[in-house]
């Protein structure tokens, strides 16, 4: 399974994006701010790149959640439910609606996404996410 996260420009204290599975739109995302300078703990989005995704038990959330493997300079980066940048700590939040730096429908979006990942993993497929850097202003406004 190939997941693509297309980031938009960081604004209002967060980075919004759109998530696609095998080329089809799945949900919206919210992350911390993308920083060019030094990482600020719990306030910096992970680097753009391609990461393998597994589903493991989260000690923090006490449930199974997707985790991104081998993210440079970060540990425990998960895809999980949440509504605002304060909920991320570097993780990727998913939702079905957004406005002014907030996500709505986060739990249902996570459930649908995780279900698809779990099915792929159960079949023996690998799950990968590619995170694109924010594009040009023209693409962001499209």
C-alpha positions, 0 to 999 in steps of 0.5 A, spaced: 500 500 500 502 506 498 500 512 502 501 519 499 501 526 504 501 532 500 503 538 505 500 545 504 504 551 507 505 551 514 500 557 517 496 558 523 501 554 528 500 548 524 501 544 517 495 542 513 495 536 508 491 531 504 492 524 504 491 519 498 491 511 498 494 508 492 492 515 488 485 516 491 483 521 496 482 518 503 482 524 508 485 530 511 491 531 515 494 536 520 501 536 523 506 541 527 510 546 523 515 544 518 521 548 520 528 549 516 532 550 522 533 546 528 527 541 531 523 544 536 521 538 541 513 537 540 512 543 535 516 540 529 513 536 523 517 530 521 522 531 515 519 530 508 520 523 505 518 515 505 517 511 511 515 504 512 508 504 516 507 498 521 501 498 526 503 497 533 501 498 540 502 505 543 504 505 550 501 513 550 494 511 547 494 504 550 491 501 543 494 499 536 496 505 532 500 506 525 507 508 527 512 511 522 519 507 522 526 510 522 524 517 521 530 521 522 531 525 529 524 523 531 521 517 535 514 514 536 511 518 530 504 515 529 498 517 525 492 518 530 486 522 532 486 529 534 484 536 532 489 541 533 497 542 533 497 541 540 495 534 539 500 532 535 507 532 538 510 531 531 505 526 529 500 526 523 493 527 525 487 525 520 480 528 519 474 528 514 474 536 515 478 542 517 477 549 518 482 555 521 487 550 523 483 544 526 480 538 524 474 534 525 471 527 524 478 525 526 476 518 530 472 516 524 477 518 519 483 514 523 478 508 523 477 508 516 485 509 514 487 504 519 482 498 517 485 499 510 492 499 513 491 493 517 487 489 511 494 490 507 498 488 512 494 482 514 495 480 506 502 480 507 503 487 503 508 493 506 505 499 507 509 506 505 507 513 506 511 518 502 510 525 505 511 531 500 514 538 502 509 543 501 509 545 494 508 552 490 503 557 493 499 555 486 498 548 488 496 550 495 491 554 493 488 549 488 
